Amino acid sequence: MRHPTRTLAVAALLMFSAAGARAESVQISPFASYAVGGSVRDTFVGESRSFGSGLAWGGAVSFPVSQSWRFELLYSRQETELEGGLAVPFGVTVERYMAGFQEEKGEAGDRTRWFGTVWGGATRFVPGLDGFDSATKFTAGVGLGSKTYFSKHVGLRLEARGYFTLVETEGGIFCNGGTCLFEFSGSGLWQGDLTGGLIFAF
């Protein structure tokens, strides 16, 4: 084998090995999001109030299952307010605890890979007022995005995510002694976010 041909073969092998190592590595992804969506009915003034849009943050860790599939754990947190109507804004923290499976699409050696994720888990609503209980509801989620790798161990993750939180019709949150401050008016609560973060692969 001539020297230039040998050099090209070694370079191709190294590139393929790096891509494979990336796919088979554990990935940690801290992120920041712009979160939107969701409304409830204020039981005192009888008006609809919406969760304020704004910054959320969190992190995900994923483990390889096969060359293109991963198992992922995700946590996110948003400190926001219920806004709208004549009443003053009401502070609330929205936390998500999710687990699911992720499929990556792309050829070996691709710097950018597309992916989709499905999750199941829970959303916890924590009131910004003492004396009222938090509420935890089952949540399903789906995400679509891309991963762009700068090197074998570092990359950029961009993603759009949607969540559906299952609630009881006329169920309430932030209750004390049987009295709830807010009620759900349907069987589910839709929320979503646009996310950007880093990838650290090990």
C-alpha positions in Angstrom: 0.0 0.0 0.0 1.4 3.4 -1.0 2.1 5.9 1.8 -0.7 8.4 0.8 -3.3 5.6 0.6 -2.2 4.3 3.9 -2.6 7.7 5.5 -6.1 8.1 4.1 -7.1 4.7 5.4 -5.8 5.4 8.9 -7.6 8.8 8.9 -10.9 7.2 7.9 -10.5 4.5 10.5 -9.9 7.1 13.2 -12.9 9.2 12.2 -15.2 6.1 12.2 -13.8 5.1 15.6 -14.4 8.6 17.1 -18.0 8.5 15.8 -18.6 5.1 17.3 -17.1 6.1 20.6 -19.4 9.1 20.7 -22.5 6.9 20.0 -21.5 4.4 22.7 -20.6 7.0 25.4 -22.5 8.3 28.4 -23.7 11.9 27.6 -24.3 14.6 30.2 -26.3 17.6 28.9 -26.9 20.7 31.0 -29.4 23.1 29.3 -31.4 26.3 29.4 -34.9 26.6 27.9 -37.6 29.1 27.1 -40.7 27.5 28.5 -44.3 28.3 27.5 -47.9 27.1 27.8 -50.5 25.9 30.2 -53.5 27.5 32.1 -55.8 26.8 35.1 -58.9 28.5 36.5 -58.6 30.7 39.6 -61.3 29.4 42.0 -61.6 32.7 43.8 -62.1 35.1 40.9 -63.4 32.6 38.4 -60.9 33.5 35.7 -58.4 31.6 33.6 -54.8 32.2 34.5 -51.7 31.1 32.5 -48.3 29.9 33.5 -45.9 32.7 32.6 -43.4 32.1 29.8 -39.7 32.3 30.7 -36.4 30.7 31.6 -36.2 27.1 32.6 -33.0 25.1 33.3 -32.0 21.5 34.0 -30.0 18.6 32.7 -30.1 15.2 31.1 -28.0 12.1 31.2 -28.2 9.4 28.6 -26.8 5.9 28.4 -26.2 3.9 25.2 -28.5 1.0 24.5 -27.4 0.3 20.9 -25.6 2.1 18.1 -28.6 4.4 17.5 -30.7 4.2 20.7 -30.2 5.7 24.2 -31.9 5.6 27.5 -32.3 9.2 29.0 -33.1 10.7 32.4 -34.1 14.4 32.4 -34.8 17.0 35.1 -36.0 20.6 34.5 -37.1 23.5 36.7 -38.9 26.7 36.0 -39.7 29.4 38.5 -42.7 31.2 37.1 -46.1 32.8 37.9 -49.7 32.2 37.2 -50.8 35.4 35.4 -53.9 36.9 34.0 -57.2 38.5 35.1 -57.5 41.0 37.9 -55.7 39.0 40.6 -52.1 39.5 41.4 -49.5 37.1 40.0 -49.1 33.9 42.0 -45.6 32.4 42.2 -45.1 28.7 41.3 -42.2 26.4 40.6 -42.6 23.7 37.9 -40.3 20.7 38.1 -40.1 17.8 35.7 -38.7 14.3 36.4 -38.7 12.3 33.2 -37.2 9.0 31.8 -37.4 7.8 28.2 -35.7 6.5 25.0 -33.9 8.4 22.3 -33.1 7.5 18.8 -30.3 9.2 16.8 -30.2 9.4 13.0 -27.1 9.9 11.0 -24.2 8.1 9.4 -21.0 7.2 11.1 -18.6 10.2 11.1 -21.4 12.8 10.8 -20.7 15.9 12.8 -24.4 16.6 13.2 -26.9 13.9 14.2 -30.7 14.4 14.4 -32.6 12.7 17.2 -36.1 12.2 18.7 -37.0 11.3 22.3 -40.1 10.1 24.1 -40.4 10.4 27.9 -42.7 9.4 30.7 -42.6 10.8 34.2 -44.0 13.4 36.5 -44.5 17.2 36.7 -44.5 18.7 40.2 -46.2 22.1 40.8 -44.8 23.8 44.0 -46.7 26.9 45.3 -44.9 30.0 46.3 -47.1 30.3 49.4 -46.7 28.5 52.7 -49.5 26.3 54.0 -50.5 24.8 50.6 -49.6 21.4 49.2 -47.6 20.8 46.1 -49.2 18.7 43.3 -47.5 15.9 41.3 -49.1 14.8 38.0 -48.2 12.1 35.4 -46.6 13.6 32.3 -45.7 12.3 28.8 -43.2 14.2 26.6 -41.7 14.2 23.1 -38.6 16.0 21.8 -37.0 16.6 18.4 -33.6 18.1 17.9 -30.0 18.0 16.7 -26.6 17.3 18.2 -23.5 18.9 16.7 -20.1 17.6 17.9 -17.1 19.9 18.1 -14.9 17.1 19.3 -15.2 13.5 20.5 -16.2 14.7 24.0 -18.0 18.1 23.5 -21.0 19.1 21.5 -24.1 21.3 21.2 -27.7 20.1 21.7 -30.7 22.0 20.3 -34.2 20.7 20.9 -37.9 21.5 20.9 -40.0 19.6 23.5 -43.7 19.2 24.2 -45.3 17.9 27.4 -48.8 16.7 28.2 -49.6 16.5 31.9 -52.6 14.3 32.7 -55.0 15.8 35.2 -58.5 15.0 36.5 -61.4 17.0 35.1 -62.2 19.7 37.6 -59.2 18.6 39.7 -57.3 21.2 41.7 -53.8 22.2 42.7 -52.4 24.0 45.8 -55.0 22.7 48.2 -55.4 23.2 52.0 -58.2 21.6 54.0 -60.1 20.6 50.9 -60.0 24.1 49.4 -57.9 24.4 46.2 -56.6 27.7 44.8 -56.7 26.6 41.2 -58.6 24.1 39.2 -57.9 22.3 35.9 -60.8 22.7 33.4 -59.9 19.7 31.2 -58.2 16.3 31.2 -54.7 17.6 30.3 -52.3 20.5 30.4 -50.1 21.2 27.4 -46.7 22.9 27.8 -43.5 23.1 25.8 -40.0 24.6 25.6 -37.2 25.5 23.2 -33.8 24.3 24.6 -30.1 24.8 24.0 -27.3 23.1 25.9 -23.9 21.4 25.8 -23.0 17.8 25.5 -20.2 16.2 27.5 -19.5 12.6 26.4 -17.5 10.2 28.4 
